[in-house]
Amino acid sequence: MRTRLFSVSCIVGAVFFGLFILVQPNVQAEKTDIIIPKPLNLSQMKASSLPDHPGHPAIDPVSSATEINTVHSNVEVSIRVKSDNVKTYLLSHEFPCGPLVAGAILKVVSIDLLSSKDASARLSGESLGLPDTAPVYLVKVQGPFKTTMMPFAPGAKAISQVPYGIEVFDAETGNMLIWSIPIYGN
């Protein structure tokens, strides 16, 4: 008898709760808009912003290849970023790890046009995310630089400054592919 009474009470409670929910004037179901993305118009996009190009946009390439340069093994390639464009970028943008130490003047030590494979070899095998024959600029800049933008692991000894830095740019898109600093600091 108690079981039957308890079951009936549960059913009646559920019915009243359901009616309570239905008659509430302030309760509305959330409206969800379905957004259908428009197809990308790839012809209007810069090559450096396309998803299959690694790196981060940095230097604006010219609209067409302007130089023919010999890259390792006598492979001629067309590039859309000149070394002058790289130097201008370097002199007008802060090095990614942080600003120059007070009183220091940035010096561009070298701007080398290499194949991705050769640049990777100079960087102890670091992958650049490009085909081996892709042209890249391997750049060394001298600071010294503060490391204010460097993330350090908890408990790791932070390096306050470094004497130089390395940046690698895609010679076709102008994207900055990687940057690095010496791990020993100063």
Secondary structure, 3 states (H helix, E strand, C coil): CHHHHHHHHHHHHHHHHHHHHHHCCCCCCCCCCCCCCCCCCHHHCCHHHCCCCCCECCCCCCCCCCEEEEECCCEEEEECCCHHHHHHHHHHCCCCCCCECCCCCCEEEEEEEEEHHHHHHHCCCCCCCCCCCCEEEEEEEEEEEECCCCCCCCCCCCCCEEEEEEEEEECCCCCEEEEECCCCCC
